[in-house]
Amino acid sequence: MIDDQLTKCGIRNRTGAVLIDGSPAKLVEKALSRREGKLTDTGALRVKTGKYTGRSPEDRFIVDTPDVHDKIAWGSVNKPFSIEGYEKVKAAVCEHLAHEDLFVVHGMAGAQRKYSRKFTVITELASQALFTTQMLVRPSKKELDEYGDPDFVVLSAPNLKLDPEEYGTHSEAVVLLNFEDRKIVIAGTAYSGEIKKGIFSVMNYLMPIEENVLPMHSSCNMDPVSGDTAVFFGLSGTGKTTLSADPNRALIGDDEHGWSDDGVFNFEVGCYARRAQGRHHADG
């Protein structure tokens, strides 16, 4: 069955092993045995992502397909990428992944199931699979049994470095969002935040169009008695996580949410606190 799923995604004649929906403990074990990272003294997995320690906006593109051509605000943020160029990059990524051990995660974005979308993430790094497993909403056993085809597939090949002249990319790394092909294709960067933000970009586009839901880059918490909800808006690193972590209120989430007629819901699970450059005062 997994070979059929991979073939649908363009990965054919694979030679490596595949781990499907590994537990966090198993993925940590795999990451350590593959020398992807080390355990800290608190038991957390620490991973060095190499050259790219954050998202790279200059390397992110949206494929200019007919279904989105007149709906995207094209410019310096939403940069177009040709269909032909996308197919060439995807073919290189699929060929690369076919010869690597793979980690597959079946997850969902959107804690409110009425509006959730199924995302299957395929990567060559156990640490990225761990990140995705911890970030996305985990389907129940029944939901996994009935998962079927995903709404979107993420193909991540961080160890594949592209030649910009050959592939028309900005650098050796690229992140391509294709709404017609329903794929996010990532190459050349091991920073897992590209997976996270790629998925959220898809949700930010689909929710208003398909569900009449307002996507928000925000943190949210609520009064546990009245249910009154507070929404904190702000750019990355401006304190949304800190403000929403109120001990007297219930945390909904700290980064990406949807506001529907039924209420506010998280696109992911938990929260994604981080510390910048090791400075204790630079939390965001």
C-alpha positions in Angstrom: 0.0 0.0 0.0 2.8 2.5 0.9 4.4 1.9 -2.5 1.1 2.8 -4.2 0.9 6.0 -2.1 4.5 6.9 -2.9 4.0 6.2 -6.6 1.0 8.6 -6.6 3.4 11.3 -5.2 5.9 10.6 -7.9 8.4 8.5 -5.9 8.9 5.3 -7.9 11.3 2.3 -7.7 12.4 3.2 -4.2 15.4 1.4 -2.7 15.3 2.6 0.9 13.3 1.6 3.9 10.1 3.4 4.9 8.8 4.2 8.4 5.2 5.2 8.5 3.7 7.2 11.4 6.5 6.4 13.8 6.0 7.3 17.4 8.0 10.2 18.8 10.2 7.8 20.8 10.9 5.8 17.7 11.7 8.9 15.6 14.0 10.2 18.2 15.8 6.8 18.3 16.1 6.9 14.5 17.3 10.5 14.5 20.0 9.6 17.0 21.1 6.4 15.2 21.3 8.4 11.9 23.4 11.2 13.6 20.8 13.8 12.8 21.0 15.3 16.3 21.9 14.8 20.0 19.9 14.6 23.2 20.1 17.5 25.6 20.4 17.1 29.3 16.6 17.5 29.5 16.0 14.6 27.0 15.0 16.8 24.1 16.4 16.2 20.6 18.7 19.0 19.4 19.2 19.3 15.7 21.5 21.6 13.8 19.9 22.6 10.5 23.1 23.7 8.8 23.2 26.8 6.5 19.5 27.5 6.9 18.6 28.3 10.6 15.3 29.9 9.7 12.9 30.3 6.9 14.2 31.7 3.6 11.6 34.0 2.0 13.6 34.5 -1.1 13.5 30.8 -1.8 9.7 30.4 -1.5 7.5 30.5 -4.6 3.9 29.7 -5.6 3.5 27.8 -8.8 1.5 30.0 -11.2 -1.3 27.7 -12.2 -4.6 28.7 -13.8 -6.6 28.0 -10.7 -4.8 30.5 -8.6 -3.4 33.0 -11.2 -6.1 35.6 -10.6 -6.5 34.9 -6.9 -2.9 35.5 -5.6 -1.5 38.9 -4.8 1.7 38.5 -6.7 4.7 40.5 -5.6 7.9 40.3 -3.5 6.2 37.9 -1.0 4.1 35.7 -3.3 6.6 35.1 -6.1 5.4 33.1 -9.2 7.2 29.9 -10.4 6.5 28.3 -13.7 4.7 25.0 -14.1 7.5 23.6 -16.2 10.1 24.6 -13.6 8.0 23.1 -10.9 7.8 19.8 -12.7 11.6 19.7 -13.1 12.2 20.4 -9.4 9.6 17.9 -8.3 11.1 15.2 -10.6 14.6 15.8 -9.0 13.1 15.7 -5.5 11.2 12.5 -6.2 14.3 10.8 -7.8 16.4 11.8 -4.8 13.8 10.5 -2.3 13.5 7.2 -4.1 17.0 6.3 -3.1 16.8 7.4 0.6 15.2 5.9 3.7 11.9 7.7 4.1 9.7 8.8 7.0 6.0 9.3 6.3 3.6 11.2 8.6 -0.2 11.2 8.1 -1.4 14.3 9.9 -4.0 17.0 9.8 -4.1 20.8 10.0 -7.0 22.2 11.9 -8.1 21.0 15.4 -11.7 21.6 14.5 -12.4 18.5 12.3 -15.2 20.3 10.3 -12.5 22.5 8.8 -9.4 20.3 8.9 -7.3 19.2 5.9 -5.2 16.0 5.6 -1.5 16.5 5.0 0.9 13.7 4.3 4.5 14.6 4.9 7.3 12.6 3.2 10.9 13.4 4.3 14.3 11.8 4.4 15.0 13.0 7.9 13.6 11.3 11.0 14.0 14.6 12.9 11.7 16.4 10.4 9.1 13.5 10.8 9.3 14.0 14.6 8.8 17.8 14.2 5.8 17.2 11.9 4.3 14.5 14.2 4.5 16.9 17.2 3.2 19.9 15.2 0.2 18.5 13.2 -3.1 17.3 14.7 -2.7 13.6 15.1 -5.6 11.6 13.5 -7.4 9.1 15.7 -7.1 5.4 14.9 -10.5 5.6 13.1 -9.4 8.7 11.2 -6.2 6.9 10.1 -8.1 3.9 9.0 -10.3 6.1 6.9 -7.6 8.5 5.9 -7.6 7.8 2.2 -5.9 10.2 -0.1 -4.5 13.4 1.5 -5.6 16.8 0.7 -2.0 17.9 0.3 1.4 16.2 0.2 4.7 17.6 1.4 7.8 16.3 -0.2 11.0 17.3 1.7 14.5 16.6 0.4 16.8 18.7 2.6 19.9 16.9 1.4 19.2 17.7 -2.2 21.1 20.8 -3.3 19.8 22.4 -6.5 21.8 24.2 -9.2 19.9 27.6 -9.5 21.0 28.0 -13.2 19.6 24.6 -14.0 16.4 24.7 -12.0 15.6 28.4 -12.1 15.6 28.8 -8.3 17.0 31.6 -6.2 19.6 29.3 -4.5 20.3 25.7 -3.8 17.2 25.6 -1.6 13.6 26.0 -2.7 10.1 25.8 -1.3 7.3 25.4 -4.0 3.6 25.5 -3.3 1.4 24.1 -6.0 -2.3 24.3 -5.4 -3.3 22.5 -8.6 -1.0 19.6 -7.9 -1.8 19.8 -4.2 1.9 19.6 -3.2 4.5 21.4 -1.3 8.0 20.6 -2.6 11.0 21.5 -0.5 14.7 21.0 -1.3 18.0 22.1 0.0 17.0 23.2 3.5 16.8 21.1 6.7 14.9 23.9 8.6 11.6 22.2 9.5 9.9 25.5 9.9 9.6 25.5 6.1 7.2 22.5 6.4 5.2 24.3 9.1 4.8 27.5 7.2 4.2 25.8 3.9 1.3 23.9 5.5 0.0 27.1 7.1 0.3 29.0 3.8 -2.0 26.4 2.2 -4.5 26.7 5.1 -4.4 30.5 4.8 -5.3 30.2 1.2 -7.9 27.4 1.4 -9.9 28.4 4.5 -11.4 31.7 3.2 -12.1 30.3 -0.3 -13.4 26.8 0.6 -14.8 27.3 4.2 -15.5 31.0 4.8 -13.0 30.8 7.7 -10.7 33.7 8.5 -7.0 32.5 8.9 -5.0 34.4 11.5 -1.3 34.6 12.4 -2.0 34.9 16.0 -2.0 33.4 19.5 -5.3 32.8 21.3 -6.4 32.0 24.8 -9.8 31.9 26.5 -11.5 32.3 29.9 -12.1 28.8 31.1 -15.4 29.8 32.7 -17.0 32.3 30.3 -15.3 31.1 27.1 -14.4 34.6 26.1 -11.5 34.5 23.7 -8.6 36.8 23.3 -6.7 37.0 20.1 -3.1 38.4 19.9 -1.8 39.4 16.5 1.8 40.1 15.7 4.8 39.2 13.5 7.0 36.3 14.4 9.1 37.1 17.5 6.9 39.9 18.8 5.6 38.0 21.8 2.4 36.2 20.8 3.4 33.0 22.6 4.4 34.9 25.8 1.2 36.9 25.9 -1.0 33.9 25.4 0.7 31.9 28.1 -1.6 33.2 30.9 -1.8 30.8 33.9 -5.4 32.0 34.5 -6.6 31.3 31.0 -6.8 28.2 28.7 -4.4 28.2 25.8 -5.9 27.6 22.4 -2.7 28.0 20.5 0.2 30.4 19.9 0.7 30.8 16.1 -1.9 30.0 13.5 -5.7 29.9 13.9 -9.0 29.9 12.1 -12.0 32.0 13.1 -15.2 30.4 11.9 -18.9 30.9 12.7 -18.4 28.1 15.3 -15.5 29.8 17.1 -11.7 30.0 17.0 -9.6 26.9 16.4 -5.9 26.1 16.2 -4.3 24.9 12.9 -1.7 22.9 14.9 -1.5 21.4 18.4 0.3 22.8 21.4 2.6 25.8 20.9 5.9 26.5 19.2 8.0 28.5 21.6 11.6 29.2 20.7 14.6 31.1 21.9 16.6 33.3 19.6 20.4 33.1 19.6 20.5 31.6 23.1 19.5 34.9 24.9 17.0 34.2 27.7 15.3 37.6 27.1 14.8 37.0 23.4 11.9 34.5 23.7 9.2 34.7 21.0 
